[in-house]
Amino acid sequence: MAELDLGVYGEQLVENWLIQQGWEILYRRWHCRWGELDIVAQGYHAQGGKLSSEILIFVEVKTRSRGNWDLDGRLSITRAKQRKLWTTARLFLTRHPHLAQLPCRLDVALVSCHNKQPDVAQAYLALPNGRQYLVLQDYLINAITG
């Protein structure tokens, strides 16, 4: 399976999971000349177990196949990549001023590819080939600070 296809399916898995968590997906693969935001979603921030104010999240999805070299995508979020993501997020907000008043955070979703069906407690997506599954390995809230 092509790397691009794997990335698209990884984003689909994370989008499905976010929707199940109550988020509204505003954009997927929003891009400009500075970069791309994999997922932009709007929802409510939880504080002390209660939902409070609205928040906007930018989600960077890292999908990796087995035997990856970068700790399931963690090492690929370099300082330069973080700056690029925040620059892209700021440009997004200038182009969508009606969202600019919302607090924002940048999360990272780590997705991995497996050859056997995962535990039903995990968020997963069966790939079209019927032999592989993508699993939401970890979701890092506010992983990239500005």
Order of alpha helices (4+ residues) and beta strands (2+ residues): alpha-beta-beta-beta-alpha-beta-beta-beta
